[in-house]
Amino acid sequence: MTKKIKKIYFDYAATTPVDPEILKAMLPFLKENFGNPFSIHSWGQKAKIAIENSREKTAKFLNCSSSEIIFLSSATEANNLAIKGLVYSLSARAKRGQRPHIITSKIEHSAVLEPCRVLEKQGIAEVSYLSVTKDGLVRVSDVKKAIKANTVLVSIMYANNEIGVIQPINRIRKLLKEIKIKKDQRIYFHTDAVQAVNYLDCNIKKLGVDLFTISSHKIYGPKGIAALYVKQGTPIKPLINGGGQEFGLKSGTENVAGIVGLGKAIEEVQKNKIKIQEIKKLRNKLINGVLKTIPGSRLNGSIKNRLANNTNFSFKGAEGEAIVMALDQNGIGSSTGSACSSKELKASHVLLALGLSHETAHDSLRFTLGKYTTEQEINYVLKVLSKVIARLRKISGYR
């Protein structure tokens, strides 16, 4: 009789399981309350009220007005709307021959980097891609140096999805405020906060950003729904035209059940903030266990400025994809980096930006913890991982 393998999930940065309470809140809007929110009959109005309730919950969490919350299909769509929508709007106002300038970093998610590259290729904008320190931090001084007379947008993520490094958002915001006062130059600030919502302060008034992206399936909600905070007065053009839903910025019939799920997920985040220290304690146990028991291992990214649930290791002589597959055979879910690019057999652009060699970047693995992670699971992973690394190193001839 085949022994049943214990299943342990350590890839919460890629996606999270839907919380039972969130699923419970969604179900009525997949069954009896199925109306189109644009319809004026009772079915439609129930759906419309549910959407606005979720908008209020999201706005309360971010400390902003509900009219500043736009529901979208994904964080990728939200980032595209933030970047392209702003640039398209400002391009129409720009002087002839002057292209808007964007500042971003080399370690952004592809959902930020690709829209920037597209705008470059189309000749609509010019973009500066900032380097980071060996610990994965954007230097505020580099942001300052990169600012030009035509700079209109800075897009720096709140926390990195691969190495969990928390960026100096408040200091960048302070810099942009000083630029506005001294030079009367308005530079808008966007942050992809997808990985941050569970663990960091997301009070918009404190952060001072103009555009802020969050995603439901990173906070135990359903896939296929996200939100973009757009500060009142921020110029932005829609990318999709149609019926004018979501204040004219996202045409198309709303995903009512998904929006309800996101609203409920936001509520649950506020309840679970107390568990952050518990998760951080488990993360530190994993980091210390790996570094002490597996020779030739290293932690990638800052330990001080890091999300409570993130670890990213490199193991000399053991290829990342091979480690992921070996761990999966032992019932452990992990990742080599961003789930959105995991099918691409190339070194992580984030790890390369830290100064790692292609070989070291290929020998890397990400474990991300969540609210269901236990100490017993950490112990099991440490036990299995050391054996997997030893076996792979033996195969590769590493000594």
Backbone torsions as a table, in degrees:
resi	resn	phi	psi	omega
1	MET	NA	128.7	-178.8
2	THR	-70.3	130.8	179.6
3	LYS	-73.4	131.3	-179.4
4	LYS	-71.1	128.5	-178.9
5	ILE	-81.8	133.2	176.6
6	LYS	-67.5	132.4	-178.2
7	LYS	-103.0	122.3	-179.0
8	ILE	-130.0	126.7	-177.2
9	TYR	-101.1	120.4	179.2
10	PHE	-129.0	42.4	-178.3
11	ASP	-134.9	44.8	-176.9
12	TYR	-65.9	-20.5	177.9
13	ALA	-73.1	-25.1	178.8
14	ALA	-76.5	-48.3	174.6
15	THR	-167.9	159.8	179.8
16	THR	-116.2	152.5	174.7
17	PRO	-68.7	148.0	179.5
18	VAL	-72.5	125.5	177.9
19	ASP	-63.3	135.0	-179.0
20	PRO	-53.7	-36.7	179.7
21	GLU	-67.7	-33.6	178.7
22	ILE	-70.8	-43.8	177.2
23	LEU	-60.2	-41.1	179.2
24	LYS	-60.3	-41.0	179.5
25	ALA	-68.1	-30.4	-177.5
26	MET	-78.6	-35.5	-169.9
27	LEU	-52.4	-43.0	179.6
28	PRO	-58.8	-26.3	-177.8
29	PHE	-90.6	2.5	170.5
30	LEU	-106.4	-8.4	-177.2
31	LYS	-120.8	-98.6	-172.7
32	GLU	-73.1	-33.1	-179.6
33	ASN	-96.6	62.0	-171.2
34	PHE	-95.5	6.7	-171.7
35	GLY	-62.8	157.5	174.3
36	ASN	-79.6	122.1	-175.7
37	PRO	-63.2	-10.7	176.9
38	PHE	-90.0	-5.8	179.0
39	SER	-84.1	146.7	-174.7
40	ILE	-91.9	-6.3	177.5
41	HIS	-76.1	175.0	-173.3
42	SER	-61.7	-35.5	178.2
43	TRP	-62.0	-46.0	-179.9
44	GLY	-65.6	-39.4	-177.5
45	GLN	-69.9	-32.8	175.5
46	LYS	-63.5	-41.1	178.9
47	ALA	-66.2	-41.5	-179.7
48	LYS	-63.1	-43.4	179.0
49	ILE	-62.5	-39.9	179.7
50	ALA	-63.4	-40.1	178.6
51	ILE	-63.4	-46.6	-177.3
52	GLU	-68.1	-32.2	175.1
53	ASN	-63.2	-42.4	178.7
54	SER	-67.9	-34.7	177.7
55	ARG	-64.4	-41.0	178.2
56	GLU	-64.3	-42.6	179.2
57	LYS	-62.0	-43.6	-179.6
58	THR	-66.1	-42.2	179.5
59	ALA	-65.1	-39.4	179.0
60	LYS	-63.5	-41.6	179.0
61	PHE	-62.8	-41.7	-178.4
62	LEU	-85.1	-11.0	-177.5
63	ASN	64.0	54.8	178.7
64	CYS	-141.6	-178.3	177.8
65	SER	-81.3	145.1	179.6
66	SER	-63.5	-26.2	179.0
67	SER	-71.5	-8.1	179.3
68	GLU	-97.5	3.6	-180.0
69	ILE	-104.2	123.3	178.8
70	ILE	-115.4	125.8	177.2
71	PHE	-90.0	134.2	-176.6
72	LEU	-135.1	175.4	-173.5
73	SER	-80.9	-19.3	-177.0
74	SER	-168.1	165.5	175.0
75	ALA	-66.2	-31.5	177.1
76	THR	-61.3	-45.1	177.5
77	GLU	-64.8	-39.5	179.6
78	ALA	-62.3	-44.7	178.6
79	ASN	-64.8	-39.7	177.9
80	ASN	-63.9	-41.6	179.0
81	LEU	-65.9	-41.8	-179.7
82	ALA	-61.1	-47.9	-173.8
83	ILE	-80.6	-56.1	-178.3
84	LYS	-68.2	-42.1	-178.3
85	GLY	-59.9	-41.0	178.6
86	LEU	-68.3	-48.2	-177.1
87	VAL	-64.4	-42.4	178.0
88	TYR	-60.2	-40.4	-179.9
89	SER	-66.0	-44.4	-178.1
90	LEU	-75.1	-28.0	178.2
91	SER	-62.4	-37.1	-179.0
92	ALA	-66.6	-23.2	-178.8
93	ARG	-98.0	-13.5	-174.1
94	ALA	-67.6	156.0	176.1
95	LYS	-68.2	152.1	-179.0
96	ARG	-58.0	130.4	178.2
97	GLY	86.8	-4.5	-179.7
98	GLN	-106.0	120.0	179.6
99	ARG	-98.4	140.0	175.6
100	PRO	-61.3	145.8	-179.1
101	HIS	-111.6	133.4	179.9
102	ILE	-113.9	141.0	172.2
103	ILE	-115.6	126.6	176.1
104	THR	-141.4	-173.0	-179.2
105	SER	-119.3	163.7	-179.1
106	LYS	-73.9	-11.5	-177.3
107	ILE	-106.0	14.0	178.2
108	GLU	-67.5	159.6	173.1
109	HIS	-65.1	154.1	179.7
110	SER	-60.2	-23.5	178.7
111	ALA	-68.3	-13.2	173.0
112	VAL	-104.2	-44.9	-176.8
113	LEU	-63.7	-42.3	-176.8
114	GLU	-66.8	-44.4	174.6
115	PRO	-57.8	-37.5	177.6
116	CYS	-64.6	-43.8	-179.9
117	ARG	-65.3	-37.8	178.0
118	VAL	-63.6	-44.5	178.8
119	LEU	-62.3	-35.6	176.0
120	GLU	-64.1	-50.3	-177.6
121	LYS	-62.0	-33.9	179.1
122	GLN	-78.1	-6.6	-179.6
123	GLY	73.4	18.3	-176.8
124	ILE	-88.7	-31.6	-177.6
125	ALA	-143.4	160.7	169.6
126	GLU	-112.5	148.9	-172.4
127	VAL	-132.8	137.4	171.9
128	SER	-107.9	126.6	-179.7
129	TYR	-106.9	108.7	-174.6
130	LEU	-78.9	140.9	172.5
131	SER	-75.7	167.5	178.6
132	VAL	-126.3	168.9	176.4
133	THR	-72.5	172.4	178.6
134	LYS	-64.2	-18.4	176.6
135	ASP	-91.5	-2.7	176.2
136	GLY	91.6	19.7	-178.4
137	LEU	-100.9	136.9	172.3
138	VAL	-76.1	132.4	177.6
139	ARG	-84.4	127.1	178.4
140	VAL	-62.1	-33.4	178.7
141	SER	-63.3	-32.5	178.1
142	ASP	-71.1	-35.8	175.5
143	VAL	-61.9	-45.5	-179.5
144	LYS	-60.7	-44.7	-179.8
145	LYS	-64.2	-31.7	-175.4
146	ALA	-79.9	-15.7	-177.1
147	ILE	-67.5	131.3	178.4
148	LYS	-119.6	176.9	179.5
149	ALA	-65.6	-26.2	-178.5
150	ASN	-102.7	12.4	178.4
151	THR	-69.0	127.4	-178.2
152	VAL	-120.9	-18.6	-174.2
153	LEU	-147.7	136.4	168.3
154	VAL	-117.0	126.0	178.6
155	SER	-124.5	103.6	-179.9
156	ILE	-128.0	127.6	-177.1
157	MET	-67.1	151.2	-179.4
158	TYR	-70.7	-45.8	177.8
159	ALA	-147.6	138.3	-174.5
160	ASN	-74.3	141.0	-176.9
161	ASN	-75.8	-23.6	-178.3
162	GLU	-94.4	-45.0	-175.9
163	ILE	-112.2	-0.4	173.6
164	GLY	69.0	11.3	-175.9
165	VAL	-73.4	129.7	-178.5
166	ILE	-87.8	126.3	-174.8
167	GLN	-89.3	155.2	-176.6
168	PRO	-78.0	64.7	-175.8
169	ILE	-59.1	-44.7	-178.9
170	ASN	-62.5	-38.9	-179.8
171	ARG	-70.6	-35.0	177.1
172	ILE	-67.7	-42.9	177.9
173	ARG	-59.6	-41.4	178.5
174	LYS	-62.2	-41.4	177.8
175	LEU	-60.7	-47.5	-177.9
176	LEU	-65.0	-32.5	176.7
177	LYS	-67.1	-40.2	178.2
178	GLU	-65.1	-39.6	178.1
179	ILE	-61.3	-42.0	-179.3
180	LYS	-63.4	-40.9	-178.6
181	ILE	-70.6	-45.4	-175.5
182	LYS	-76.1	-42.2	-173.3
183	LYS	-111.8	-0.5	-177.9
184	ASP	54.9	39.9	-179.8
185	GLN	-112.9	118.1	-178.1
186	ARG	-87.8	112.1	177.3
187	ILE	-115.6	120.5	-178.0
188	TYR	-81.4	151.6	-173.6
189	PHE	-124.8	121.0	177.1
190	HIS	-116.9	140.4	172.9
191	THR	-133.8	132.4	172.5
192	ASP	-82.3	107.1	-174.6
193	ALA	-106.6	21.2	-175.3
194	VAL	-52.1	-45.7	-177.1
195	GLN	-83.1	-13.0	-170.9
196	ALA	-88.9	-26.4	-168.6
197	VAL	-55.7	-40.2	-179.0
198	ASN	-67.2	-24.5	-165.7
199	TYR	-126.0	-17.7	-172.7
200	LEU	-120.4	163.0	177.9
201	ASP	-67.9	121.3	-178.6
202	CYS	-113.9	28.7	176.7
203	ASN	-72.5	108.5	-176.2
204	ILE	-58.8	-37.0	-179.0
205	LYS	-62.7	-36.0	178.2
206	LYS	-76.5	-40.1	-176.9
207	LEU	-72.5	-35.4	176.3
208	GLY	72.0	24.1	179.4
209	VAL	-87.0	164.0	179.1
210	ASP	-100.6	-25.9	-177.5
211	LEU	-139.8	133.3	-170.0
212	PHE	-144.5	120.1	-175.0
213	THR	-102.5	131.1	173.1
214	ILE	-131.1	156.7	-176.8
215	SER	-132.2	134.6	-176.4
216	SER	-66.0	-43.6	-171.4
217	HIS	-76.9	0.4	171.8
218	LYS	-93.7	-7.4	-176.6
219	ILE	-126.9	35.3	174.6
220	TYR	72.1	20.5	174.2
221	GLY	-104.1	-174.9	-178.2
222	PRO	-77.1	159.3	172.5
223	LYS	-77.3	162.9	175.6
224	GLY	85.4	15.6	177.4
225	ILE	-149.9	139.8	179.6
226	ALA	-151.5	175.9	178.4
227	ALA	-139.8	147.3	174.8
228	LEU	-123.3	122.9	171.0
229	TYR	-81.1	127.0	176.5
230	VAL	-123.2	107.9	-178.3
231	LYS	-57.8	137.0	-179.8
232	GLN	-53.8	130.2	-180.0
233	GLY	94.7	-8.0	178.3
234	THR	-72.7	123.3	-178.2
235	PRO	-72.0	125.9	-177.7
236	ILE	-154.8	137.2	178.9
237	LYS	-107.1	143.4	178.4
238	PRO	-69.0	150.9	176.3
239	LEU	-95.9	-19.0	179.9
240	ILE	-124.7	130.7	-179.5
241	ASN	-111.2	145.1	-178.5
242	GLY	174.5	-123.7	-174.1
243	GLY	-76.8	-7.7	174.6
244	GLY	84.0	22.0	177.6
245	GLN	-66.0	166.6	179.3
246	GLU	52.8	54.3	177.3
247	PHE	58.4	28.7	178.0
248	GLY	82.6	2.5	-175.9
249	LEU	-102.0	-8.2	179.8
250	LYS	-150.8	81.7	179.5
251	SER	-70.5	148.6	-178.6
252	GLY	125.6	147.1	179.8
253	THR	-59.3	131.2	-175.1
254	GLU	-67.9	147.6	173.8
255	ASN	-83.3	83.9	-170.3
256	VAL	-60.8	-50.5	-179.1
257	ALA	-59.7	-40.6	178.5
258	GLY	-64.3	-42.6	179.3
259	ILE	-64.3	-41.6	175.9
260	VAL	-60.7	-41.9	178.2
261	GLY	-62.1	-41.3	178.3
262	LEU	-64.1	-43.6	178.7
263	GLY	-60.7	-43.1	178.1
264	LYS	-67.4	-38.3	178.5
265	ALA	-61.3	-40.3	177.3
266	ILE	-60.4	-42.0	177.3
267	GLU	-60.5	-43.0	-178.1
268	GLU	-67.4	-33.8	177.4
269	VAL	-59.1	-44.8	-179.6
270	GLN	-62.0	-35.6	178.9
271	LYS	-71.1	-34.1	-172.3
272	ASN	-93.9	6.1	179.3
273	LYS	-57.2	-29.7	-177.8
274	ILE	-68.4	-16.7	-177.2
275	LYS	-85.9	-3.7	-176.5
276	ILE	-58.6	-45.1	-178.4
277	GLN	-65.5	-33.0	176.9
278	GLU	-65.0	-43.8	179.1
279	ILE	-65.7	-41.6	179.3
280	LYS	-61.9	-38.6	178.4
281	LYS	-62.5	-42.2	177.8
282	LEU	-67.3	-39.9	177.7
283	ARG	-59.8	-44.9	-179.9
284	ASN	-64.5	-35.6	176.8
285	LYS	-62.8	-41.3	178.9
286	LEU	-66.0	-46.7	-180.0
287	ILE	-60.4	-50.4	-179.1
288	ASN	-63.2	-38.9	179.2
289	GLY	-64.3	-43.1	179.5
290	VAL	-65.6	-49.9	-175.8
291	LEU	-66.2	-29.9	-179.1
292	LYS	-82.8	-34.8	-172.0
293	THR	-100.0	-17.3	-178.1
294	ILE	-117.6	102.9	178.1
295	PRO	-59.8	149.2	177.7
296	GLY	74.3	18.4	177.6
297	SER	-104.3	152.6	178.5
298	ARG	-145.9	149.5	176.0
299	LEU	-92.3	130.8	179.8
300	ASN	-96.8	128.6	178.9
301	GLY	96.9	163.3	-177.7
302	SER	-62.2	136.7	173.9
303	ILE	-84.9	-29.9	-178.0
304	LYS	-74.7	-51.1	-178.0
305	ASN	-97.9	71.3	-171.3
306	ARG	-141.0	144.0	175.3
307	LEU	-59.9	146.9	-175.7
308	ALA	-64.1	-19.0	-173.7
309	ASN	-109.1	2.2	-169.0
310	ASN	-105.1	136.1	168.0
311	THR	-137.1	144.8	177.3
312	ASN	-144.7	117.3	-174.9
313	PHE	-117.6	153.7	166.9
314	SER	-116.6	138.3	179.9
315	PHE	-124.5	108.3	-179.1
316	LYS	-56.9	131.8	175.4
317	GLY	82.3	6.9	178.4
318	ALA	-134.6	115.1	-174.0
319	GLU	-74.9	137.3	-173.4
320	GLY	-56.0	-48.1	-179.4
321	GLU	-61.0	-38.4	179.5
322	ALA	-66.2	-38.0	178.5
323	ILE	-64.3	-45.7	-179.6
324	VAL	-57.9	-45.5	-178.7
325	MET	-67.3	-39.8	178.9
326	ALA	-65.7	-41.0	177.8
327	LEU	-65.9	-38.8	179.0
328	ASP	-61.4	-37.3	177.6
329	GLN	-65.1	-21.0	177.0
330	ASN	-100.3	12.9	175.1
331	GLY	83.7	14.5	-177.1
332	ILE	-110.5	124.9	178.6
333	GLY	-94.3	122.6	179.8
334	SER	-140.6	-168.0	-176.0
335	SER	-154.9	157.8	173.1
336	THR	-93.7	-4.4	179.9
337	GLY	161.1	-135.7	-178.8
338	SER	-69.1	130.2	179.1
339	ALA	-64.5	-27.6	-177.6
340	CYS	-68.8	-19.8	-178.9
341	SER	-125.2	17.7	-174.3
342	SER	-68.0	-18.7	179.4
343	LYS	-80.1	-13.3	-179.7
344	GLU	-86.7	118.2	-178.1
345	LEU	-84.1	63.4	176.1
346	LYS	-137.4	159.1	-175.9
347	ALA	-63.8	146.0	178.7
348	SER	-61.2	128.2	178.4
349	HIS	-66.0	-26.8	178.7
350	VAL	-68.5	-48.5	-178.5
351	LEU	-68.1	-35.3	176.6
352	LEU	-64.8	-36.0	179.2
353	ALA	-66.1	-23.3	176.5
354	LEU	-77.5	-9.5	-178.7
355	GLY	100.0	5.7	178.0
356	LEU	-72.0	149.4	175.8
357	SER	-72.0	163.2	177.6
358	HIS	-59.6	-38.9	-178.7
359	GLU	-64.3	-46.5	-180.0
360	THR	-65.9	-39.2	178.5
361	ALA	-63.6	-36.5	177.8
362	HIS	-70.2	-23.8	-178.0
363	ASP	-93.5	35.4	-172.8
364	SER	-117.3	156.3	-175.0
365	LEU	-146.2	140.5	177.8
366	ARG	-114.7	128.6	169.1
367	PHE	-113.6	126.6	174.2
368	THR	-125.7	130.9	-174.8
369	LEU	-93.7	167.9	178.3
370	GLY	-147.7	-171.5	-173.2
371	LYS	-71.3	-11.9	177.7
372	TYR	-99.4	-1.4	-179.0
373	THR	-68.3	139.5	179.8
374	THR	-121.6	164.1	177.5
375	GLU	-65.0	-34.8	178.2
376	GLN	-62.3	-36.8	178.2
377	GLU	-67.4	-39.9	177.2
378	ILE	-59.7	-45.9	-179.4
379	ASN	-60.9	-41.8	-179.8
380	TYR	-65.0	-44.0	179.9
381	VAL	-62.0	-44.3	179.2
382	LEU	-60.7	-40.5	-179.9
383	LYS	-65.5	-46.7	-178.4
384	VAL	-71.8	-42.5	-175.8
385	LEU	-59.9	-44.2	-178.7
386	SER	-60.8	-38.3	178.8
387	LYS	-69.3	-41.3	179.8
388	VAL	-63.2	-46.2	-180.0
389	ILE	-62.5	-42.8	179.9
390	ALA	-62.0	-41.4	-179.7
391	ARG	-68.2	-44.5	179.8
392	LEU	-65.6	-36.1	178.1
393	ARG	-67.3	-35.8	178.9
394	LYS	-65.0	-41.0	178.4
395	ILE	-65.5	-41.1	-177.2
396	SER	-79.5	-12.3	-179.6
397	GLY	82.9	13.5	179.8
398	TYR	-72.2	139.1	177.3
399	ARG	-129.3	NA	NA
